[in-house]
């Protein structure tokens, strides 16, 4: 079975208005604390931002 190595990338800009890179970084670190030594992929960053937005919406926290 062929596996592809996912590329580690620096944190991209956020795509959700009102959500900062710092908010996403903090959420990603709590989600992926086991991956921090290897670094996060683009997919990890996007999933962390989507999860953060869903959490904020569920808690009805207003985004600026």
ABEGO torsion letter per residue (X at the ends): XBBBBBBBBBBBBBABBGBBAAAAAAAAAAAAAAAAAAEBBAAAAAAAAAAAAAAAAAAGBBBX
